[in-house]
Amino acid sequence: MKDVTEVLRKQVGGTPLIAISGNYNAAFGGDPARRTPQSLTIEYKIDGKPGKVTLKENDPILLPMVK
């Protein structure tokens, strides 16, 4: 496990798409569990409403809009 909160916060903009440079390992400072399938779980708020998304390693980071 690795906390990448600060890296993601720096990339948040005015859209639900979060752009990172390169793949997850490059953007987040290394691979915490080599040769193991990994995922990224993000808990967030949009307009005060909480949301949560889990992505496969290196998937584009697109936060679903919360209803």
C-alpha positions as a printed Julia matrix, in Angstrom:
67×3 Matrix{Float64}:
   0.0    0.0     0.0
   1.08   3.53   -0.71
  -0.58   6.87    0.07
  -0.55   9.01   -3.09
  -2.97  11.67   -1.85
  -0.58  14.63   -2.17
   0.5   13.65   -5.7
  -3.14  13.5    -6.81
  -4.12  16.74   -5.02
  -1.48  18.62   -7.0
  -3.02  17.36  -10.27
  -6.68  18.11   -9.53
  -8.14  20.78  -11.78
 -11.51  21.98  -12.99
 -12.5   18.67  -14.59
 -13.02  15.14  -13.26
 -10.01  13.98  -15.32
  -6.74  13.87  -13.38
  -3.69  13.91  -15.65
  -0.53  12.28  -14.39
   2.83  12.1   -16.09
   3.65   8.61  -17.35
   2.36   5.47  -15.69
   1.27   5.1   -12.07
   4.67   3.83  -10.92
   6.5    6.81  -12.42
   3.94   9.34  -11.18
   3.65   7.9    -7.66
   7.31   7.2    -6.97
   7.72   3.5    -7.51
   5.98   0.16   -7.32
   5.01  -0.9    -3.77
   4.32  -4.53   -4.8
   6.16  -5.73   -7.9
   4.65  -8.5    -9.99
   1.33  -8.12   -8.2
  -1.83  -6.79   -9.88
  -2.62  -3.43   -8.3
  -5.4   -0.9    -8.17
  -5.85   2.72   -7.19
  -8.79   3.69   -4.99
  -9.69   7.37   -4.74
 -12.2    8.84   -2.31
 -13.24  12.36   -3.3
 -15.9   15.05   -3.07
 -17.48  17.0    -5.92
 -19.76  19.85   -4.87
 -19.66  18.5    -1.31
 -20.94  15.05   -2.34
 -18.66  12.07   -1.59
 -17.6    9.61   -4.25
 -15.25   6.67   -4.56
 -13.66   5.0    -7.58
 -11.28   2.05   -7.91
  -9.12   1.84  -11.04
  -6.88  -0.86  -12.45
  -3.19   0.0   -12.58
  -2.45   2.64  -15.24
  -6.11   3.25  -16.15
  -6.92   6.89  -16.96
  -8.01   8.68  -13.79
 -11.54   9.92  -14.4
 -13.69  10.65  -11.36
 -17.35   9.74  -11.88
 -19.74  12.6   -11.18
 -21.68  12.1    -7.95
 -25.49  12.3    -8.06
